[in-house]
Amino acid sequence: MRVFEQLQQRRGQLGKTLSGLATLTGISVPQVSNVLAGKVDSRGSTYEALAEALDARLVLVPKHLLPEVSRLLSGKSIGPDDVPTAVERFLGA
């Protein structure tokens, strides 16, 4: 998923308006709209400002760490799938 799509998804989750984001970031409403629609190729600082206004952070993840980060964000522990959880070990499962 592209950065602008993630920001748009986050905006939907929070119910933030374009004008609200414009006020928080100091970016004009048309520019916020164009950035979130992927119509313009924006600077990193623009994406960072929008992420901050959406109570999020823009982070670059090295490709070799992406599988681990994805697992962590999905709520799964990092490591092999067949390793028993602490609860399973405690219960002797």
SELUM-739691 format. One record per residue: x, y, z of N, C-alpha, C, O in turn; residue in three letters. Coordinates in steps of 0.1 Angstrom, whole numbers, plus 5000, padded with zeros to 4 digits. Each point is the difference from the previous one (the first is absolute). Example, Ala and Ser with C-alpha at 12.3 -4.5 7.8 and 13.67 -1.06 7.14 Angstrom:
BEGIN
<atom n_east="5132" n_north="4943" n_up="5078" ca_east="4991" ca_north="5012" ca_up="5000" c_east="5009" c_north="5012" c_up="5000" o_east="5010" o_north="5000" o_up="5007" res="ALA"/>
<atom n_east="4986" n_north="5011" n_up="4986" ca_east="5009" ca_north="5011" ca_up="5000" c_east="4992" c_north="5011" c_up="5008" o_east="5005" o_north="5011" o_up="5001" res="SER"/>
END
This chain:
BEGIN
<atom n_east="5009" n_north="4988" n_up="5000" ca_east="4991" ca_north="5012" ca_up="5000" c_east="5009" c_north="5012" c_up="5000" o_east="5010" o_north="5001" o_up="5007" res="MET"/>
<atom n_east="4987" n_north="5009" n_up="4985" ca_east="5008" ca_north="5012" ca_up="4999" c_east="4997" c_north="5010" c_up="5011" o_east="4990" o_north="4998" o_up="5007" res="ARG"/>
<atom n_east="5019" n_north="5011" n_up="4995" ca_east="4999" ca_north="5009" ca_up="5012" c_east="4987" c_north="5008" c_up="5000" o_east="4993" o_north="5001" o_up="5010" res="VAL"/>
<atom n_east="5003" n_north="5004" n_up="4978" ca_east="4988" ca_north="5008" ca_up="4999" c_east="4988" c_north="4992" c_up="5003" o_east="4990" o_north="5005" o_up="5006" res="PHE"/>
<atom n_east="5010" n_north="4982" n_up="4991" ca_east="4989" ca_north="4991" ca_up="5003" c_east="4999" c_north="4997" c_up="5015" o_east="4989" o_north="4999" o_up="5005" res="GLU"/>
<atom n_east="5022" n_north="4999" n_up="5001" ca_east="5001" ca_north="4998" ca_up="5014" c_east="4995" c_north="5012" c_up="5008" o_east="4992" o_north="4999" o_up="5010" res="GLN"/>
<atom n_east="5012" n_north="5013" n_up="4985" ca_east="4995" ca_north="5012" ca_up="5007" c_east="4985" c_north="5002" c_up="4998" o_east="4993" o_north="5004" o_up="5009" res="LEU"/>
<atom n_east="5002" n_north="4993" n_up="4979" ca_east="4986" ca_north="5001" ca_up="4997" c_east="4992" c_north="4990" c_up="5009" o_east="4989" o_north="5003" o_up="5005" res="GLN"/>
<atom n_east="5016" n_north="4985" n_up="4996" ca_east="4994" ca_north="4990" ca_up="5008" c_east="4999" c_north="5004" c_up="5015" o_east="4990" o_north="4999" o_up="5007" res="GLN"/>
<atom n_east="5021" n_north="5007" n_up="4998" ca_east="5001" ca_north="5005" ca_up="5013" c_east="4990" c_north="5011" c_up="5003" o_east="4994" o_north="5001" o_up="5010" res="ARG"/>
<atom n_east="5005" n_north="5008" n_up="4980" ca_east="4991" ca_north="5011" ca_up="5001" c_east="4985" c_north="4995" c_up="5001" o_east="4993" o_north="5005" o_up="5008" res="ARG"/>
<atom n_east="5004" n_north="4985" n_up="4985" ca_east="4987" ca_north="4993" ca_up="5001" c_east="4997" c_north="4994" c_up="5013" o_east="4990" o_north="5001" o_up="5006" res="GLY"/>
<atom n_east="5021" n_north="4992" n_up="5000" ca_east="4998" ca_north="4994" ca_up="5013" c_east="4998" c_north="5010" c_up="5011" o_east="4992" o_north="4998" o_up="5009" res="GLN"/>
<atom n_east="5014" n_north="5014" n_up="4989" ca_east="4999" ca_north="5010" ca_up="5011" c_east="4988" c_north="5010" c_up="4997" o_east="4996" o_north="5008" o_up="5009" res="LEU"/>
<atom n_east="4999" n_north="4991" n_up="4979" ca_east="4989" ca_north="5009" ca_up="4996" c_east="5004" c_north="5015" c_up="4999" o_east="4992" o_north="5009" o_up="5002" res="GLY"/>
<atom n_east="5020" n_north="4993" n_up="4994" ca_east="5006" ca_north="5014" ca_up="4999" c_east="4995" c_north="5005" c_up="4986" o_east="5000" o_north="4993" o_up="4990" res="LYS"/>
<atom n_east="4997" n_north="5020" n_up="5010" ca_east="4996" ca_north="5007" ca_up="4988" c_east="5013" c_north="5006" c_up="4993" o_east="5010" o_north="5002" o_up="5006" res="THR"/>
<atom n_east="4988" n_north="5001" n_up="4981" ca_east="5011" ca_north="5006" ca_up="4993" c_east="5003" c_north="5014" c_up="5006" o_east="5012" o_north="5004" o_up="5002" res="LEU"/>
<atom n_east="4978" n_north="5003" n_up="5002" ca_east="5002" ca_north="5013" ca_up="5005" c_east="5007" c_north="4999" c_up="5014" o_east="5008" o_north="5009" o_up="5004" res="SER"/>
<atom n_east="4988" n_north="4981" n_up="5004" ca_east="5007" ca_north="4998" ca_up="5013" c_east="5015" c_north="4997" c_up="4998" o_east="5008" o_north="5005" o_up="5008" res="GLY"/>
<atom n_east="4995" n_north="4987" n_up="4982" ca_east="5014" ca_north="4997" ca_up="4998" c_east="5007" c_north="5012" c_up="4995" o_east="5012" o_north="5002" o_up="5003" res="LEU"/>
<atom n_east="4981" n_north="5006" n_up="4988" ca_east="5007" ca_north="5012" ca_up="4995" c_east="5003" c_north="5010" c_up="5012" o_east="5010" o_north="5006" o_up="5000" res="ALA"/>
<atom n_east="4981" n_north="4995" n_up="5009" ca_east="5002" ca_north="5009" ca_up="5012" c_east="5012" c_north="4995" c_up="5008" o_east="5008" o_north="5008" o_up="5005" res="THR"/>
<atom n_east="4992" n_north="4979" n_up="4998" ca_east="5011" ca_north="4994" ca_up="5008" c_east="5014" c_north="5001" c_up="4993" o_east="5010" o_north="5001" o_up="5007" res="LEU"/>
<atom n_east="4990" n_north="4998" n_up="4980" ca_east="5013" ca_north="4999" ca_up="4993" c_east="5004" c_north="5014" c_up="4994" o_east="5012" o_north="5001" o_up="4997" res="THR"/>
<atom n_east="4979" n_north="5008" n_up="5001" ca_east="5003" ca_north="5012" ca_up="4993" c_east="5001" c_north="4998" c_up="4985" o_east="5005" o_north="5009" o_up="4993" res="GLY"/>
<atom n_east="4990" n_north="4980" n_up="5002" ca_east="5000" ca_north="4997" ca_up="4986" c_east="4986" c_north="5003" c_up="4995" o_east="4990" o_north="4998" o_up="5007" res="ILE"/>
<atom n_east="5008" n_north="5008" n_up="4981" ca_east="4987" ca_north="5003" ca_up="4995" c_east="4992" c_north="4988" c_up="4998" o_east="5005" o_north="4989" o_up="4997" res="SER"/>
<atom n_east="4981" n_north="5013" n_up="5004" ca_east="4991" ca_north="4989" ca_up="4998" c_east="5002" c_north="4993" c_up="4986" o_east="5000" o_north="4988" o_up="4999" res="VAL"/>
<atom n_east="5001" n_north="5020" n_up="4990" ca_east="5002" ca_north="4993" ca_up="4987" c_east="5013" c_north="4992" c_up="5000" o_east="5000" o_north="4989" o_up="4994" res="PRO"/>
<atom n_east="5010" n_north="5016" n_up="5012" ca_east="5013" ca_north="4993" ca_up="5000" c_east="4999" c_north="4987" c_up="5008" o_east="5004" o_north="4989" o_up="4996" res="GLN"/>
<atom n_east="4989" n_north="5012" n_up="5016" ca_east="4998" ca_north="4988" ca_up="5008" c_east="4992" c_north="4989" c_up="4992" o_east="5003" o_north="4989" o_up="5000" res="VAL"/>
<atom n_east="4987" n_north="5016" n_up="4993" ca_east="4991" ca_north="4991" ca_up="4992" c_east="5009" c_north="4994" c_up="4989" o_east="4999" o_north="4987" o_up="4998" res="SER"/>
<atom n_east="5009" n_north="5020" n_up="4995" ca_east="5008" ca_north="4995" ca_up="4989" c_east="5010" c_north="4990" c_up="5005" o_east="5003" o_north="4990" o_up="4994" res="ASN"/>
<atom n_east="5003" n_north="5013" n_up="5018" ca_east="5010" ca_north="4991" ca_up="5006" c_east="4994" c_north="4986" c_up="5003" o_east="5005" o_north="4990" o_up="4997" res="VAL"/>
<atom n_east="4983" n_north="5011" n_up="5010" ca_east="4994" ca_north="4988" ca_up="5005" c_east="4993" c_north="4992" c_up="4988" o_east="4998" o_north="4988" o_up="5002" res="LEU"/>
<atom n_east="5000" n_north="5019" n_up="4987" ca_east="4995" ca_north="4993" ca_up="4988" c_east="5011" c_north="4994" c_up="4992" o_east="4997" o_north="4993" o_up="4990" res="ALA"/>
<atom n_east="5015" n_north="5011" n_up="5013" ca_east="5012" ca_north="4995" ca_up="4992" c_east="5001" c_north="5007" c_up="4987" o_east="5007" o_north="4995" o_up="4991" res="GLY"/>
<atom n_east="4987" n_north="5017" n_up="5008" ca_east="5001" ca_north="5008" ca_up="4988" c_east="5013" c_north="5008" c_up="4998" o_east="5003" o_north="5004" o_up="4989" res="LYS"/>
<atom n_east="5004" n_north="4998" n_up="5022" ca_east="5013" ca_north="5007" ca_up="5000" c_east="5010" c_north="4992" c_up="5006" o_east="4998" o_north="4992" o_up="5009" res="VAL"/>
<atom n_east="5015" n_north="5010" n_up="4987" ca_east="5011" ca_north="4994" ca_up="5006" c_east="5006" c_north="5010" c_up="5010" o_east="5006" o_north="5009" o_up="4997" res="ASP"/>
<atom n_east="4991" n_north="4988" n_up="5016" ca_east="5003" ca_north="5010" ca_up="5011" c_east="5013" c_north="4997" c_up="5006" o_east="5006" o_north="4989" o_up="4998" res="SER"/>
<atom n_east="4999" n_north="5021" n_up="5009" ca_east="5013" ca_north="4999" ca_up="5008" c_east="4997" c_north="4991" c_up="5012" o_east="4989" o_north="4999" o_up="5005" res="ARG"/>
<atom n_east="5022" n_north="4996" n_up="5000" ca_east="4999" ca_north="4992" ca_up="5012" c_east="4994" c_north="5007" c_up="5012" o_east="4993" o_north="4995" o_up="5008" res="GLY"/>
<atom n_east="5011" n_north="5018" n_up="4993" ca_east="4995" ca_north="5008" ca_up="5011" c_east="4985" c_north="5002" c_up="5000" o_east="4994" o_north="5002" o_up="5010" res="SER"/>
<atom n_east="5000" n_north="4998" n_up="4978" ca_east="4986" ca_north="5001" ca_up="4999" c_east="4993" c_north="4987" c_up="5005" o_east="4991" o_north="5001" o_up="5008" res="THR"/>
<atom n_east="5015" n_north="4988" n_up="4988" ca_east="4994" ca_north="4987" ca_up="5005" c_east="5002" c_north="4999" c_up="5016" o_east="4991" o_north="4996" o_up="5007" res="TYR"/>
<atom n_east="5021" n_north="5009" n_up="4998" ca_east="5002" ca_north="5000" ca_up="5014" c_east="4990" c_north="5009" c_up="5007" o_east="4995" o_north="4996" o_up="5011" res="GLU"/>
<atom n_east="5002" n_north="5015" n_up="4984" ca_east="4991" ca_north="5010" ca_up="5006" c_east="4986" c_north="4993" c_up="5001" o_east="4993" o_north="5001" o_up="5010" res="ALA"/>
<atom n_east="5003" n_north="4993" n_up="4979" ca_east="4987" ca_north="4994" ca_up="5000" c_east="4999" c_north="4988" c_up="5009" o_east="4990" o_north="4998" o_up="5007" res="LEU"/>
<atom n_east="5021" n_north="4994" n_up="4994" ca_east="5000" ca_north="4989" ca_up="5009" c_east="4999" c_north="5005" c_up="5014" o_east="4993" o_north="4994" o_up="5008" res="ALA"/>
<atom n_east="5014" n_north="5016" n_up="4996" ca_east="5000" ca_north="5006" ca_up="5013" c_east="4986" c_north="5005" c_up="5004" o_east="4995" o_north="4997" o_up="5011" res="GLU"/>
<atom n_east="4998" n_north="5009" n_up="4979" ca_east="4987" ca_north="5005" ca_up="5002" c_east="4990" c_north="4988" c_up="5002" o_east="4989" o_north="5002" o_up="5006" res="ALA"/>
<atom n_east="5015" n_north="4987" n_up="4989" ca_east="4991" ca_north="4988" ca_up="5001" c_east="5005" c_north="4991" c_up="5012" o_east="4997" o_north="4988" o_up="5000" res="LEU"/>
<atom n_east="5011" n_north="5017" n_up="5009" ca_east="5005" ca_north="4993" ca_up="5011" c_east="5007" c_north="4987" c_up="4996" o_east="4998" o_north="4989" o_up="5005" res="ASP"/>
<atom n_east="5011" n_north="5013" n_up="4985" ca_east="5008" ca_north="4989" ca_up="4995" c_east="5014" c_north="5005" c_up="4997" o_east="5003" o_north="5012" o_up="5001" res="ALA"/>
<atom n_east="5005" n_north="4979" n_up="4995" ca_east="5014" ca_north="5003" ca_up="4996" c_east="5004" c_north="4993" c_up="4988" o_east="4997" o_north="4989" o_up="4998" res="ARG"/>
<atom n_east="5009" n_north="5019" n_up="4993" ca_east="5006" ca_north="4995" ca_up="4988" c_east="5013" c_north="4993" c_up="5003" o_east="5009" o_north="5006" o_up="5005" res="LEU"/>
<atom n_east="4992" n_north="4981" n_up="4991" ca_east="5012" ca_north="4992" ca_up="5004" c_east="5005" c_north="4993" c_up="4987" o_east="4992" o_north="4993" o_up="4993" res="VAL"/>
<atom n_east="5021" n_north="5007" n_up="5005" ca_east="5006" ca_north="4992" ca_up="4989" c_east="5005" c_north="4987" c_up="5006" o_east="5007" o_north="5000" o_up="5010" res="LEU"/>
<atom n_east="4989" n_north="4989" n_up="4984" ca_east="5004" ca_north="4987" ca_up="5005" c_east="5009" c_north="4993" c_up="4990" o_east="4995" o_north="4998" o_up="4988" res="VAL"/>
<atom n_east="5017" n_north="4998" n_up="5015" ca_east="5008" ca_north="4993" ca_up="4990" c_east="4993" c_north="4987" c_up="4996" o_east="4994" o_north="4993" o_up="5008" res="PRO"/>
<atom n_east="5007" n_north="5005" n_up="4979" ca_east="4993" ca_north="4988" ca_up="4994" c_east="5003" c_north="4987" c_up="5008" o_east="4991" o_north="4992" o_up="5001" res="LYS"/>
<atom n_east="5021" n_north="5006" n_up="5003" ca_east="5003" ca_north="4987" ca_up="5007" c_east="4993" c_north="4999" c_up="5013" o_east="4999" o_north="4989" o_up="5005" res="HIS"/>
<atom n_east="4997" n_north="5022" n_up="5001" ca_east="4993" ca_north="5000" ca_up="5013" c_east="4984" c_north="5000" c_up="4998" o_east="4993" o_north="4998" o_up="5010" res="LEU"/>
<atom n_east="5003" n_north="5004" n_up="4978" ca_east="4985" ca_north="5002" ca_up="4998" c_east="4992" c_north="4988" c_up="5004" o_east="4990" o_north="5002" o_up="5006" res="LEU"/>
<atom n_east="5014" n_north="4985" n_up="4992" ca_east="4992" ca_north="4989" ca_up="5005" c_east="4999" c_north="5000" c_up="5015" o_east="4989" o_north="4997" o_up="5005" res="PRO"/>
<atom n_east="5021" n_north="5007" n_up="5002" ca_east="4999" ca_north="5000" ca_up="5015" c_east="4991" c_north="5011" c_up="5005" o_east="4992" o_north="4999" o_up="5009" res="GLU"/>
<atom n_east="5010" n_north="5013" n_up="4984" ca_east="4992" ca_north="5011" ca_up="5004" c_east="4985" c_north="4998" c_up="4997" o_east="4991" o_north="5003" o_up="5008" res="VAL"/>
<atom n_east="5006" n_north="4990" n_up="4981" ca_east="4986" ca_north="4997" ca_up="4996" c_east="4994" c_north="4990" c_up="5010" o_east="4989" o_north="5002" o_up="5004" res="SER"/>
<atom n_east="5019" n_north="4988" n_up="5000" ca_east="4995" ca_north="4991" ca_up="5010" c_east="4997" c_north="5007" c_up="5013" o_east="4990" o_north="4997" o_up="5007" res="ARG"/>
<atom n_east="5019" n_north="5012" n_up="4998" ca_east="4998" ca_north="5007" ca_up="5012" c_east="4988" c_north="5009" c_up="5000" o_east="4992" o_north="5000" o_up="5009" res="LEU"/>
<atom n_east="5006" n_north="5007" n_up="4979" ca_east="4988" ca_north="5008" ca_up="4999" c_east="4987" c_north="4993" c_up="4999" o_east="4990" o_north="5005" o_up="5004" res="LEU"/>
<atom n_east="5011" n_north="4982" n_up="4992" ca_east="4988" ca_north="4992" ca_up="4999" c_east="4997" c_north="4994" c_up="5013" o_east="4989" o_north="4993" o_up="5002" res="SER"/>
<atom n_east="5019" n_north="5008" n_up="5008" ca_east="4998" ca_north="4995" ca_up="5013" c_east="5006" c_north="4986" c_up="5003" o_east="4998" o_north="4995" o_up="5011" res="GLY"/>
<atom n_east="5009" n_north="5000" n_up="4979" ca_east="5006" ca_north="4987" ca_up="5001" c_east="5014" c_north="5002" c_up="5006" o_east="5006" o_north="5011" o_up="4998" res="LYS"/>
<atom n_east="4999" n_north="4979" n_up="5010" ca_east="5013" ca_north="5001" ca_up="5005" c_east="5010" c_north="4998" c_up="4989" o_east="4997" o_north="4995" o_up="4989" res="SER"/>
<atom n_east="5015" n_north="5010" n_up="5013" ca_east="5011" ca_north="4999" ca_up="4990" c_east="5006" c_north="4987" c_up="5003" o_east="5004" o_north="4996" o_up="5011" res="ILE"/>
<atom n_east="4998" n_north="4996" n_up="4978" ca_east="5006" ca_north="4987" ca_up="5001" c_east="4992" c_north="4990" c_up="4992" o_east="4990" o_north="5003" o_up="4994" res="GLY"/>
<atom n_east="5014" n_north="4984" n_up="5007" ca_east="4993" ca_north="4990" ca_up="4992" c_east="4986" c_north="4998" c_up="5006" o_east="4997" o_north="5002" o_up="5011" res="PRO"/>
<atom n_east="4994" n_north="4994" n_up="4979" ca_east="4986" ca_north="4998" ca_up="5004" c_east="4998" c_north="4988" c_up="5009" o_east="4990" o_north="5000" o_up="5008" res="ASP"/>
<atom n_east="5019" n_north="4991" n_up="4992" ca_east="4998" ca_north="4987" ca_up="5007" c_east="5005" c_north="5001" c_up="5015" o_east="5000" o_north="4990" o_up="5007" res="ASP"/>
<atom n_east="5005" n_north="5021" n_up="4997" ca_east="5005" ca_north="5002" ca_up="5014" c_east="4988" c_north="5002" c_up="5009" o_east="4992" o_north="5009" o_up="4997" res="VAL"/>
<atom n_east="5006" n_north="4983" n_up="5013" ca_east="4989" ca_north="5001" ca_up="5009" c_east="5000" c_north="5013" c_up="5008" o_east="5011" o_north="5005" o_up="5003" res="PRO"/>
<atom n_east="4978" n_north="5001" n_up="5000" ca_east="4999" ca_north="5012" ca_up="5008" c_east="5003" c_north="4997" c_up="5014" o_east="5001" o_north="4988" o_up="5004" res="THR"/>
<atom n_east="5001" n_north="5022" n_up="5004" ca_east="5003" ca_north="4998" ca_up="5015" c_east="4988" c_north="4993" c_up="5006" o_east="5002" o_north="4992" o_up="5009" res="ALA"/>
<atom n_east="4986" n_north="5011" n_up="4987" ca_east="4988" ca_north="4994" ca_up="5006" c_east="5000" c_north="4985" c_up="4996" o_east="4997" o_north="4992" o_up="5009" res="VAL"/>
<atom n_east="5006" n_north="5005" n_up="4979" ca_east="5000" ca_north="4986" ca_up="4996" c_east="5011" c_north="4992" c_up="5007" o_east="4998" o_north="4989" o_up="5004" res="GLU"/>
<atom n_east="5013" n_north="5017" n_up="4998" ca_east="5011" ca_north="4994" ca_up="5008" c_east="4996" c_north="4998" c_up="5014" o_east="5003" o_north="4989" o_up="5006" res="ARG"/>
<atom n_east="4990" n_north="5021" n_up="5000" ca_east="4996" ca_north="4999" ca_up="5014" c_east="4989" c_north="4989" c_up="5002" o_east="5001" o_north="4992" o_up="5009" res="PHE"/>
<atom n_east="4990" n_north="5007" n_up="4981" ca_east="4990" ca_north="4990" ca_up="5001" c_east="5004" c_north="4986" c_up="4995" o_east="4993" o_north="4990" o_up="5001" res="LEU"/>
<atom n_east="5019" n_north="5009" n_up="4994" ca_east="5006" ca_north="4988" ca_up="4995" c_east="4994" c_north="4995" c_up="4987" o_east="5000" o_north="4988" o_up="4997" res="GLY"/>
<atom n_east="4994" n_north="5021" n_up="4996" ca_east="4994" ca_north="4997" ca_up="4987" c_east="5010" c_north="4997" c_up="4989" o_east="4997" o_north="4997" o_up="4989" res="ALA"/>
END
